[in-house]
């Protein structure tokens, strides 16, 4: 009788260990899937969201080039022709009980020469301090003034 009881317990133990092994396997699959999803999300974040560096290149005769370099090495470049630029300004906004300053390019409205068609904010990710923005603003204004005072050529002959 005891032998039968021992075998019965052993059979019960074998079935419970297989259930335990199945649960461990399922948990490791869930854990592996969670790790994979987390790593995939991190790669997407580094490739599309995390901006490492922002730059601004202003050439009076051509236009303004804005470049964003991401942590993954990817670069995004936007070019605005100088004929579309109405002005460069420092704007301010209140965000979470703080005043934030940012540099903007005002694009001229083709239908209304006095109007503004679009406001393009610059340095959105790096958020430089006001003193840095003032230096960039002064440089941009110098180039814009040179463009306005330079004689306009009538075209290529």
N, C-alpha and C positions, 0 to 999 in steps of 0.2 A: 504494500500500500504506500509506503513512504517513497518507494522508487517511482511509482506512478505520479505521486505528488511532485516529486523533484522534476520529472520530465515535463509535467504540466507547467511548472514555474519556468522551466527553461524555455519552453515553447512561448510562453507569455513574454519572457524576457527577449527572445529573438524577435518577436513581432514588435515589441515596444522599441527595440534598438533600431529596427528598420524604419519605424515611424520617426524616431529621433534623427536618423541619418537623412531621411527625406526632408524633415524640417530644417536641418542644418544646410542641406543643399539648396533649399528654397530661399533661406535667409542669405546665403552667400550670393545667390543669383540676384536677389533684390539689392544687396549691398553693392555688388559689381555694377548693376544698372544705375544705382544712385551715384556712384563714383564716376561712371562714364558720362552721365548727364551733367554732372557738376563740371567736369573737365571740358566738355563740349560748350557749356555756357561760358566758361572762363575764356576759351579761345574766341568765341563770338564777341565777348565783351572787349577783349584786347584788340580784336581786328576792326570792330566797327564803332566802339564807343570811347575808349580810353585815348584821349589826345595827349601826345607827348610834347609837341612843340607847335606853335603857330607863328607864321611870319607874314609880313606885309612888304610888298615891293611896289613902290610908286615911281613910275616913269612918266614925266609930264607930257611927252609927245605921244605916248601909247595908251597907258591906262594903269590900273591897279590890279596887282595879282595877290590873292590871298591863298596861302598854303597851310594846310593842317597835316602834321605828321603824327600817325597813330603809333601806339606802343608795339604793334606787330610789324612796323616798318612800312605799312601802306601809307600813301600820300594822297590827299585830295586837294586839287587846285581849282580855284575859281578866278576868272579874269573878267574885269569890268572895263570897258572902253572909256577913255577919258571924256569922250563926247557925251556919255550918259551921266557923268558925275556932276552933280550940282554943287555939293559941298561936303566937307568932312567935319563932323561935330562931336563933342563929348556930351553924351546924354546921361541922365541920372534916373535911377529907379529905386523904389523902396521895396525891399525884399526881406521878410522875416525881421522886421524892426531895425533894419540896417539900410543905409543909403549905399547903393552900388553905382559906380561910374563905369561907363563903357563907351568905346569909340564906335561911331556909326558913319556910314557913307550914305548920303542922300542922293538918290537917283532922280534925274530930271524927268518930268512927265513930258512925253513927246507932244501931247495935245495942248498942254498949258505950260508955257516957258517959265512961269512963276511958281508952278506947282511941283510937288514931290510925288513921284509914282511909287517909290519903294524906299524903305529904310533897311540897310544891310548892316547888322551888328558885326563888329570885329572882336577878335580875342575872347570868344564866349567861354572857352574852356580854361584858359590860363588866368583870366580875371586879374590883369595887372593893376597895381596901385595907381592912384590919381596922378602922382608926380611922373610916373612913367608914361601914362596916357597923355599928359600935357606935352612932354618932349616929342612924342610921335605926332601929336596934333599940330605942334608948331612946325615940324618938318613938312608935314602934308600941306599945311597952309602956305608955306614958302613955295612949294612946287606948284600949287594951284594958282598962286599969284603970278609966278613966272609965266605960267601958261596963259593967263588972262592978259598980261602986258606984252607978251611976245607977239610980233606981227604975224597975222594969219596969212599963210601962202594960199594962192588961188588954185593950186593944183600942180601936177607934174607936167612939164612942157616937153 
